[in-house]
Amino acid sequence: MSSLAIYLIGLVIFIAGLVYGAHLLHVPDKWIGVGLVVLIGLGVLIGAIKTRQRDSSGA
């Protein structure tokens, strides 16, 4: 399994916990959705940056 896949699985579990906690705190569904979209976007961006292969051309 690639590093990106493991990172994304962890991200999904983390976000699911945050969404559940926000639901228990009676945060409006609209704002839970906004937070969900933002966290998924940031997570994919950070995961791609941290797990990308470096260019070995030396340029």
N, CA, C and O atoms as a Maestro MAE file, in Angstrom:
{
 s_m_m2io_version
 :::
 2.0.0
}

f_m_ct {
 s_m_title
 :::
 protein
 m_atom[236] {
  # First column is atom index #
  i_m_mmod_type
  r_m_x_coord
  r_m_y_coord
  r_m_z_coord
  i_m_residue_number
  s_m_chain_name
  s_m_pdb_residue_name
  s_m_pdb_atom_name
  i_m_atomic_number
  :::
  1 25 0.855 -1.170 0.000 1 A "MET " " N  " 7
  2 3 0.000 0.000 0.000 1 A "MET " " CA " 6
  3 2 0.904 1.238 0.000 1 A "MET " " C  " 6
  4 15 1.887 1.293 0.740 1 A "MET " " O  " 8
  5 25 0.576 2.205 -0.813 2 A "SER " " N  " 7
  6 3 1.417 3.389 -0.935 2 A "SER " " CA " 6
  7 2 1.239 4.319 0.268 2 A "SER " " C  " 6
  8 15 0.249 4.247 0.996 2 A "SER " " O  " 8
  9 25 2.219 5.183 0.447 3 A "SER " " N  " 7
  10 3 2.167 6.143 1.547 3 A "SER " " CA " 6
  11 2 0.960 7.068 1.418 3 A "SER " " C  " 6
  12 15 0.333 7.422 2.417 3 A "SER " " O  " 8
  13 25 0.638 7.454 0.191 4 A "LEU " " N  " 7
  14 3 -0.511 8.338 -0.018 4 A "LEU " " CA " 6
  15 2 -1.808 7.645 0.388 4 A "LEU " " C  " 6
  16 15 -2.672 8.268 1.005 4 A "LEU " " O  " 8
  17 25 -1.953 6.370 0.053 5 A "ALA " " N  " 7
  18 3 -3.170 5.636 0.413 5 A "ALA " " CA " 6
  19 2 -3.320 5.536 1.926 5 A "ALA " " C  " 6
  20 15 -4.414 5.732 2.456 5 A "ALA " " O  " 8
  21 25 -2.235 5.233 2.617 6 A "ILE " " N  " 7
  22 3 -2.281 5.144 4.081 6 A "ILE " " CA " 6
  23 2 -2.628 6.506 4.677 6 A "ILE " " C  " 6
  24 15 -3.422 6.593 5.612 6 A "ILE " " O  " 8
  25 25 -2.038 7.555 4.141 7 A "TYR " " N  " 7
  26 3 -2.325 8.909 4.611 7 A "TYR " " CA " 6
  27 2 -3.803 9.241 4.408 7 A "TYR " " C  " 6
  28 15 -4.444 9.789 5.305 7 A "TYR " " O  " 8
  29 25 -4.342 8.915 3.243 8 A "LEU " " N  " 7
  30 3 -5.744 9.239 2.953 8 A "LEU " " CA " 6
  31 2 -6.704 8.438 3.821 8 A "LEU " " C  " 6
  32 15 -7.754 8.952 4.207 8 A "LEU " " O  " 8
  33 25 -6.366 7.187 4.137 9 A "ILE " " N  " 7
  34 3 -7.209 6.390 5.038 9 A "ILE " " CA " 6
  35 2 -7.234 7.044 6.425 9 A "ILE " " C  " 6
  36 15 -8.293 7.168 7.040 9 A "ILE " " O  " 8
  37 25 -6.076 7.454 6.902 10 A "GLY " " N  " 7
  38 3 -6.021 8.151 8.188 10 A "GLY " " CA " 6
  39 2 -6.796 9.457 8.164 10 A "GLY " " C  " 6
  40 15 -7.460 9.815 9.137 10 A "GLY " " O  " 8
  41 25 -6.706 10.163 7.049 11 A "LEU " " N  " 7
  42 3 -7.439 11.418 6.901 11 A "LEU " " CA " 6
  43 2 -8.947 11.188 6.965 11 A "LEU " " C  " 6
  44 15 -9.665 11.945 7.617 11 A "LEU " " O  " 8
  45 25 -9.419 10.161 6.300 12 A "VAL " " N  " 7
  46 3 -10.852 9.854 6.311 12 A "VAL " " CA " 6
  47 2 -11.320 9.532 7.726 12 A "VAL " " C  " 6
  48 15 -12.380 9.995 8.146 12 A "VAL " " O  " 8
  49 25 -10.543 8.745 8.462 13 A "ILE " " N  " 7
  50 3 -10.914 8.401 9.841 13 A "ILE " " CA " 6
  51 2 -10.927 9.658 10.717 13 A "ILE " " C  " 6
  52 15 -11.837 9.846 11.525 13 A "ILE " " O  " 8
  53 25 -9.922 10.511 10.555 14 A "PHE " " N  " 7
  54 3 -9.838 11.753 11.326 14 A "PHE " " CA " 6
  55 2 -11.036 12.658 11.038 14 A "PHE " " C  " 6
  56 15 -11.663 13.179 11.961 14 A "PHE " " O  " 8
  57 25 -11.346 12.839 9.763 15 A "ILE " " N  " 7
  58 3 -12.464 13.711 9.381 15 A "ILE " " CA " 6
  59 2 -13.784 13.132 9.864 15 A "ILE " " C  " 6
  60 15 -14.661 13.875 10.306 15 A "ILE " " O  " 8
  61 25 -13.936 11.811 9.785 16 A "ALA " " N  " 7
  62 3 -15.176 11.186 10.270 16 A "ALA " " CA " 6
  63 2 -15.365 11.476 11.760 16 A "ALA " " C  " 6
  64 15 -16.482 11.743 12.202 16 A "ALA " " O  " 8
  65 25 -14.288 11.425 12.528 17 A "GLY " " N  " 7
  66 3 -14.375 11.747 13.955 17 A "GLY " " CA " 6
  67 2 -14.768 13.190 14.194 17 A "GLY " " C  " 6
  68 15 -15.578 13.483 15.073 17 A "GLY " " O  " 8
  69 25 -14.190 14.095 13.407 18 A "LEU " " N  " 7
  70 3 -14.544 15.515 13.560 18 A "LEU " " CA " 6
  71 2 -15.997 15.778 13.180 18 A "LEU " " C  " 6
  72 15 -16.690 16.543 13.853 18 A "LEU " " O  " 8
  73 25 -16.456 15.148 12.108 19 A "VAL " " N  " 7
  74 3 -17.845 15.330 11.677 19 A "VAL " " CA " 6
  75 2 -18.798 14.797 12.748 19 A "VAL " " C  " 6
  76 15 -19.799 15.441 13.061 19 A "VAL " " O  " 8
  77 25 -18.495 13.636 13.304 20 A "TYR " " N  " 7
  78 3 -19.341 13.062 14.349 20 A "TYR " " CA " 6
  79 2 -19.364 13.968 15.588 20 A "TYR " " C  " 6
  80 15 -20.420 14.202 16.174 20 A "TYR " " O  " 8
  81 25 -18.193 14.471 15.976 21 A "GLY " " N  " 7
  82 3 -18.132 15.378 17.125 21 A "GLY " " CA " 6
  83 2 -18.915 16.656 16.885 21 A "GLY " " C  " 6
  84 15 -19.613 17.136 17.778 21 A "GLY " " O  " 8
  85 25 -18.802 17.214 15.677 22 A "ALA " " N  " 7
  86 3 -19.555 18.426 15.352 22 A "ALA " " CA " 6
  87 2 -21.057 18.151 15.384 22 A "ALA " " C  " 6
  88 15 -21.842 18.994 15.818 22 A "ALA " " O  " 8
  89 25 -21.445 16.976 14.923 23 A "HIS " " N  " 7
  90 3 -22.866 16.599 14.949 23 A "HIS " " CA " 6
  91 2 -23.358 16.505 16.400 23 A "HIS " " C  " 6
  92 15 -24.455 16.966 16.716 23 A "HIS " " O  " 8
  93 25 -22.551 15.913 17.269 24 A "LEU " " N  " 7
  94 3 -22.947 15.801 18.678 24 A "LEU " " CA " 6
  95 2 -23.028 17.168 19.352 24 A "LEU " " C  " 6
  96 15 -23.783 17.344 20.308 24 A "LEU " " O  " 8
  97 25 -22.254 18.139 18.856 25 A "LEU " " N  " 7
  98 3 -22.298 19.498 19.404 25 A "LEU " " CA " 6
  99 2 -23.390 20.351 18.765 25 A "LEU " " C  " 6
  100 15 -23.501 21.545 19.043 25 A "LEU " " O  " 8
  101 25 -24.194 19.725 17.905 26 A "HIS " " N  " 7
  102 3 -25.319 20.383 17.234 26 A "HIS " " CA " 6
  103 2 -24.887 21.529 16.327 26 A "HIS " " C  " 6
  104 15 -25.566 22.550 16.228 26 A "HIS " " O  " 8
  105 25 -23.740 21.342 15.662 27 A "VAL " " N  " 7
  106 3 -23.305 22.300 14.645 27 A "VAL " " CA " 6
  107 2 -24.230 22.119 13.440 27 A "VAL " " C  " 6
  108 15 -24.516 20.984 13.060 27 A "VAL " " O  " 8
  109 25 -24.703 23.209 12.831 28 A "PRO " " N  " 7
  110 3 -25.593 23.073 11.668 28 A "PRO " " CA " 6
  111 2 -24.940 22.266 10.545 28 A "PRO " " C  " 6
  112 15 -23.743 22.386 10.284 28 A "PRO " " O  " 8
  113 25 -25.767 21.433 9.882 29 A "ASP " " N  " 7
  114 3 -25.272 20.549 8.820 29 A "ASP " " CA " 6
  115 2 -24.558 21.316 7.713 29 A "ASP " " C  " 6
  116 15 -23.600 20.817 7.122 29 A "ASP " " O  " 8
  117 25 -25.021 22.517 7.438 30 A "LYS " " N  " 7
  118 3 -24.392 23.333 6.393 30 A "LYS " " CA " 6
  119 2 -22.922 23.582 6.719 30 A "LYS " " C  " 6
  120 15 -22.068 23.478 5.838 30 A "LYS " " O  " 8
  121 25 -22.622 23.904 7.958 31 A "TRP " " N  " 7
  122 3 -21.250 24.204 8.353 31 A "TRP " " CA " 6
  123 2 -20.402 22.943 8.479 31 A "TRP " " C  " 6
  124 15 -19.194 22.979 8.246 31 A "TRP " " O  " 8
  125 25 -21.030 21.838 8.844 32 A "ILE " " N  " 7
  126 3 -20.312 20.567 8.844 32 A "ILE " " CA " 6
  127 2 -19.882 20.235 7.416 32 A "ILE " " C  " 6
  128 15 -18.762 19.774 7.195 32 A "ILE " " O  " 8
  129 25 -20.765 20.466 6.454 33 A "GLY " " N  " 7
  130 3 -20.440 20.215 5.047 33 A "GLY " " CA " 6
  131 2 -19.311 21.104 4.553 33 A "GLY " " C  " 6
  132 15 -18.421 20.641 3.839 33 A "GLY " " O  " 8
  133 25 -19.341 22.378 4.927 34 A "VAL " " N  " 7
  134 3 -18.275 23.304 4.529 34 A "VAL " " CA " 6
  135 2 -16.940 22.843 5.114 34 A "VAL " " C  " 6
  136 15 -15.936 22.796 4.404 34 A "VAL " " O  " 8
  137 25 -16.924 22.510 6.375 35 A "GLY " " N  " 7
  138 3 -15.698 22.026 7.007 35 A "GLY " " CA " 6
  139 2 -15.197 20.738 6.393 35 A "GLY " " C  " 6
  140 15 -13.991 20.539 6.245 35 A "GLY " " O  " 8
  141 25 -16.122 19.864 6.037 36 A "LEU " " N  " 7
  142 3 -15.767 18.593 5.400 36 A "LEU " " CA " 6
  143 2 -15.059 18.823 4.073 36 A "LEU " " C  " 6
  144 15 -14.021 18.219 3.807 36 A "LEU " " O  " 8
  145 25 -15.613 19.686 3.247 37 A "VAL " " N  " 7
  146 3 -15.014 19.968 1.937 37 A "VAL " " CA " 6
  147 2 -13.630 20.605 2.097 37 A "VAL " " C  " 6
  148 15 -12.693 20.247 1.384 37 A "VAL " " O  " 8
  149 25 -13.509 21.543 3.026 38 A "VAL " " N  " 7
  150 3 -12.220 22.210 3.241 38 A "VAL " " CA " 6
  151 2 -11.177 21.220 3.750 38 A "VAL " " C  " 6
  152 15 -10.048 21.219 3.260 38 A "VAL " " O  " 8
  153 25 -11.526 20.383 4.718 39 A "LEU " " N  " 7
  154 3 -10.571 19.421 5.268 39 A "LEU " " CA " 6
  155 2 -10.154 18.372 4.241 39 A "LEU " " C  " 6
  156 15 -8.987 17.984 4.198 39 A "LEU " " O  " 8
  157 25 -11.085 17.912 3.421 40 A "ILE " " N  " 7
  158 3 -10.728 16.941 2.378 40 A "ILE " " CA " 6
  159 2 -9.765 17.581 1.381 40 A "ILE " " C  " 6
  160 15 -8.768 16.968 0.999 40 A "ILE " " O  " 8
  161 25 -10.058 18.805 0.962 41 A "GLY " " N  " 7
  162 3 -9.180 19.495 0.023 41 A "GLY " " CA " 6
  163 2 -7.791 19.697 0.590 41 A "GLY " " C  " 6
  164 15 -6.800 19.419 -0.085 41 A "GLY " " O  " 8
  165 25 -7.705 20.176 1.821 42 A "LEU " " N  " 7
  166 3 -6.398 20.378 2.451 42 A "LEU " " CA " 6
  167 2 -5.657 19.059 2.650 42 A "LEU " " C  " 6
  168 15 -4.446 18.979 2.445 42 A "LEU " " O  " 8
  169 25 -6.386 18.040 3.047 43 A "GLY " " N  " 7
  170 3 -5.760 16.744 3.281 43 A "GLY " " CA " 6
  171 2 -5.164 16.144 2.025 43 A "GLY " " C  " 6
  172 15 -4.044 15.634 2.050 43 A "GLY " " O  " 8
  173 25 -5.903 16.200 0.926 44 A "VAL " " N  " 7
  174 3 -5.392 15.672 -0.338 44 A "VAL " " CA " 6
  175 2 -4.195 16.492 -0.803 44 A "VAL " " C  " 6
  176 15 -3.207 15.926 -1.270 44 A "VAL " " O  " 8
  177 25 -4.268 17.792 -0.684 45 A "LEU " " N  " 7
  178 3 -3.162 18.660 -1.091 45 A "LEU " " CA " 6
  179 2 -1.908 18.365 -0.275 45 A "LEU " " C  " 6
  180 15 -0.831 18.188 -0.846 45 A "LEU " " O  " 8
  181 25 -2.027 18.310 1.031 46 A "ILE " " N  " 7
  182 3 -0.877 18.053 1.894 46 A "ILE " " CA " 6
  183 2 -0.341 16.645 1.679 46 A "ILE " " C  " 6
  184 15 0.872 16.438 1.649 46 A "ILE " " O  " 8
  185 25 -1.242 15.675 1.527 47 A "GLY " " N  " 7
  186 3 -0.802 14.302 1.291 47 A "GLY " " CA " 6
  187 2 -0.039 14.160 -0.010 47 A "GLY " " C  " 6
  188 15 0.965 13.450 -0.067 47 A "GLY " " O  " 8
  189 25 -0.498 14.819 -1.045 48 A "ALA " " N  " 7
  190 3 0.192 14.752 -2.331 48 A "ALA " " CA " 6
  191 2 1.564 15.418 -2.251 48 A "ALA " " C  " 6
  192 15 2.528 14.928 -2.839 48 A "ALA " " O  " 8
  193 25 1.652 16.523 -1.532 49 A "ILE " " N  " 7
  194 3 2.936 17.225 -1.401 49 A "ILE " " CA " 6
  195 2 3.928 16.390 -0.593 49 A "ILE " " C  " 6
  196 15 5.095 16.282 -0.969 49 A "ILE " " O  " 8
  197 25 3.477 15.802 0.508 50 A "LYS " " N  " 7
  198 3 4.386 15.059 1.383 50 A "LYS " " CA " 6
  199 2 4.815 13.718 0.799 50 A "LYS " " C  " 6
  200 15 5.884 13.223 1.155 50 A "LYS " " O  " 8
  201 25 4.029 13.116 -0.076 51 A "THR " " N  " 7
  202 3 4.356 11.786 -0.580 51 A "THR " " CA " 6
  203 2 4.844 11.789 -2.018 51 A "THR " " C  " 6
  204 15 5.092 10.721 -2.578 51 A "THR " " O  " 8
  205 25 4.989 12.954 -2.631 52 A "ARG " " N  " 7
  206 3 5.440 12.993 -4.025 52 A "ARG " " CA " 6
  207 2 6.903 12.581 -4.126 52 A "ARG " " C  " 6
  208 15 7.675 12.724 -3.177 52 A "ARG " " O  " 8
  209 25 7.263 12.069 -5.290 53 A "GLN " " N  " 7
  210 3 8.640 11.669 -5.530 53 A "GLN " " CA " 6
  211 2 9.432 12.902 -5.981 53 A "GLN " " C  " 6
  212 15 8.951 13.704 -6.781 53 A "GLN " " O  " 8
  213 25 10.630 13.036 -5.465 54 A "ARG " " N  " 7
  214 3 11.498 14.141 -5.863 54 A "ARG " " CA " 6
  215 2 12.070 13.871 -7.244 54 A "ARG " " C  " 6
  216 15 12.350 12.728 -7.604 54 A "ARG " " O  " 8
  217 25 12.236 14.932 -8.007 55 A "ASP " " N  " 7
  218 3 12.840 14.818 -9.333 55 A "ASP " " CA " 6
  219 2 14.333 14.570 -9.167 55 A "ASP " " C  " 6
  220 15 15.029 15.364 -8.533 55 A "ASP " " O  " 8
  221 25 14.827 13.473 -9.732 56 A "SER " " N  " 7
  222 3 16.228 13.105 -9.535 56 A "SER " " CA " 6
  223 2 17.123 13.570 -10.685 56 A "SER " " C  " 6
  224 15 18.252 13.098 -10.810 56 A "SER " " O  " 8
  225 25 16.637 14.489 -11.526 57 A "SER " " N  " 7
  226 3 17.439 14.950 -12.671 57 A "SER " " CA " 6
  227 2 18.566 15.872 -12.224 57 A "SER " " C  " 6
  228 15 19.536 16.059 -12.959 57 A "SER " " O  " 8
  229 25 18.455 16.451 -11.030 58 A "GLY " " N  " 7
  230 3 19.508 17.313 -10.510 58 A "GLY " " CA " 6
  231 2 19.503 18.709 -11.110 58 A "GLY " " C  " 6
  232 15 20.473 19.450 -10.949 58 A "GLY " " O  " 8
  233 25 18.461 19.074 -11.779 59 A "ALA " " N  " 7
  234 3 18.407 20.389 -12.446 59 A "ALA " " CA " 6
  235 2 18.070 21.485 -11.466 59 A "ALA " " C  " 6
  236 15 17.982 22.651 -11.850 59 A "ALA " " O  " 8
  :::
 }
 m_bond[235] {
  # First column is bond index #
  i_m_from
  i_m_to
  i_m_order
  :::
  1 1 2 1
  2 2 3 1
  3 3 4 2
  4 3 5 1
  5 5 6 1
  6 6 7 1
  7 7 8 2
  8 7 9 1
  9 9 10 1
  10 10 11 1
  11 11 12 2
  12 11 13 1
  13 13 14 1
  14 14 15 1
  15 15 16 2
  16 15 17 1
  17 17 18 1
  18 18 19 1
  19 19 20 2
  20 19 21 1
  21 21 22 1
  22 22 23 1
  23 23 24 2
  24 23 25 1
  25 25 26 1
  26 26 27 1
  27 27 28 2
  28 27 29 1
  29 29 30 1
  30 30 31 1
  31 31 32 2
  32 31 33 1
  33 33 34 1
  34 34 35 1
  35 35 36 2
  36 35 37 1
  37 37 38 1
  38 38 39 1
  39 39 40 2
  40 39 41 1
  41 41 42 1
  42 42 43 1
  43 43 44 2
  44 43 45 1
  45 45 46 1
  46 46 47 1
  47 47 48 2
  48 47 49 1
  49 49 50 1
  50 50 51 1
  51 51 52 2
  52 51 53 1
  53 53 54 1
  54 54 55 1
  55 55 56 2
  56 55 57 1
  57 57 58 1
  58 58 59 1
  59 59 60 2
  60 59 61 1
  61 61 62 1
  62 62 63 1
  63 63 64 2
  64 63 65 1
  65 65 66 1
  66 66 67 1
  67 67 68 2
  68 67 69 1
  69 69 70 1
  70 70 71 1
  71 71 72 2
  72 71 73 1
  73 73 74 1
  74 74 75 1
  75 75 76 2
  76 75 77 1
  77 77 78 1
  78 78 79 1
  79 79 80 2
  80 79 81 1
  81 81 82 1
  82 82 83 1
  83 83 84 2
  84 83 85 1
  85 85 86 1
  86 86 87 1
  87 87 88 2
  88 87 89 1
  89 89 90 1
  90 90 91 1
  91 91 92 2
  92 91 93 1
  93 93 94 1
  94 94 95 1
  95 95 96 2
  96 95 97 1
  97 97 98 1
  98 98 99 1
  99 99 100 2
  100 99 101 1
  101 101 102 1
  102 102 103 1
  103 103 104 2
  104 103 105 1
  105 105 106 1
  106 106 107 1
  107 107 108 2
  108 107 109 1
  109 109 110 1
  110 110 111 1
  111 111 112 2
  112 111 113 1
  113 113 114 1
  114 114 115 1
  115 115 116 2
  116 115 117 1
  117 117 118 1
  118 118 119 1
  119 119 120 2
  120 119 121 1
  121 121 122 1
  122 122 123 1
  123 123 124 2
  124 123 125 1
  125 125 126 1
  126 126 127 1
  127 127 128 2
  128 127 129 1
  129 129 130 1
  130 130 131 1
  131 131 132 2
  132 131 133 1
  133 133 134 1
  134 134 135 1
  135 135 136 2
  136 135 137 1
  137 137 138 1
  138 138 139 1
  139 139 140 2
  140 139 141 1
  141 141 142 1
  142 142 143 1
  143 143 144 2
  144 143 145 1
  145 145 146 1
  146 146 147 1
  147 147 148 2
  148 147 149 1
  149 149 150 1
  150 150 151 1
  151 151 152 2
  152 151 153 1
  153 153 154 1
  154 154 155 1
  155 155 156 2
  156 155 157 1
  157 157 158 1
  158 158 159 1
  159 159 160 2
  160 159 161 1
  161 161 162 1
  162 162 163 1
  163 163 164 2
  164 163 165 1
  165 165 166 1
  166 166 167 1
  167 167 168 2
  168 167 169 1
  169 169 170 1
  170 170 171 1
  171 171 172 2
  172 171 173 1
  173 173 174 1
  174 174 175 1
  175 175 176 2
  176 175 177 1
  177 177 178 1
  178 178 179 1
  179 179 180 2
  180 179 181 1
  181 181 182 1
  182 182 183 1
  183 183 184 2
  184 183 185 1
  185 185 186 1
  186 186 187 1
  187 187 188 2
  188 187 189 1
  189 189 190 1
  190 190 191 1
  191 191 192 2
  192 191 193 1
  193 193 194 1
  194 194 195 1
  195 195 196 2
  196 195 197 1
  197 197 198 1
  198 198 199 1
  199 199 200 2
  200 199 201 1
  201 201 202 1
  202 202 203 1
  203 203 204 2
  204 203 205 1
  205 205 206 1
  206 206 207 1
  207 207 208 2
  208 207 209 1
  209 209 210 1
  210 210 211 1
  211 211 212 2
  212 211 213 1
  213 213 214 1
  214 214 215 1
  215 215 216 2
  216 215 217 1
  217 217 218 1
  218 218 219 1
  219 219 220 2
  220 219 221 1
  221 221 222 1
  222 222 223 1
  223 223 224 2
  224 223 225 1
  225 225 226 1
  226 226 227 1
  227 227 228 2
  228 227 229 1
  229 229 230 1
  230 230 231 1
  231 231 232 2
  232 231 233 1
  233 233 234 1
  234 234 235 1
  235 235 236 2
  :::
 }
}
